[in-house]
Amino acid sequence: MKRSTNLVIISGPSGSGKDSVIEGLAKQGVPIERVVTTTTRDVRPGETPGREYYFVSENDLQKKIDNQEMAEWARVDNNRLYGVTKEELTRVQNLHDKIGIWRIDWKGVLEAKKNISDILTILIEPPDIEQLLERARGRGDDNEQELQERLAYSKEFLKHRNLYDYSVINKKGELEQTIKEVKNILAREGYLDSENGIR
């Protein structure tokens, strides 16, 4: 049975490789449009505001929350606010020739399912928690205390596998296989045909 929305949630703890999977889908010609999250964290090197995230102040995002402009929001592993505006969701849902990829954490999945009960949810997870730590250290964005906080949050994240329709393990050095598995899920669920076109 076809789901009620073109939105698909791809989720996973920091360092699981979910962004690489999403980028890989796009490179392979899957017609996706990313739902852009709004966040209060700082811009990282290589990021472009409006592409990876909409970057705003804590005060501005709190105003949006208070004005009920957010479809979902949460304070997550680095004590920053992340969320998606209702306006952004509407923008992506109106693109009928695209699969809307919504990248949120498990708290966001809980909120999303309240509004769209049959939304497809895919968890990207590492083979083990140590690999997450290794990847996070490799990025060099966090100090040791922040790394440990991120690790604790990731352990909590993975306790919520039951929220997801599918779980795909992204093994080290096997990103292409992970992307293939996600594409197969999208095809099985009726989002793609054999030529990568949206159904």
Secondary structure, 3 states (H helix, E strand, C coil): CCCCCCEEEEECCCCCCHHHHHHHHHHCCCCEEEECEEECCCCCCCCCECCCEEECCHHHHHHHHHCCCEEEEEECCCCCEEEEEHHHHHHHHCCCCCEEEECCCHHHHHHHHHHCCCCEEEEEECCCHHHHHHHHHHHCCCCHHHHHHHHHHHHHHHHHHHHCCEEEECCCCCHHHHHHHHHHHHHHCCCECCCCCEC
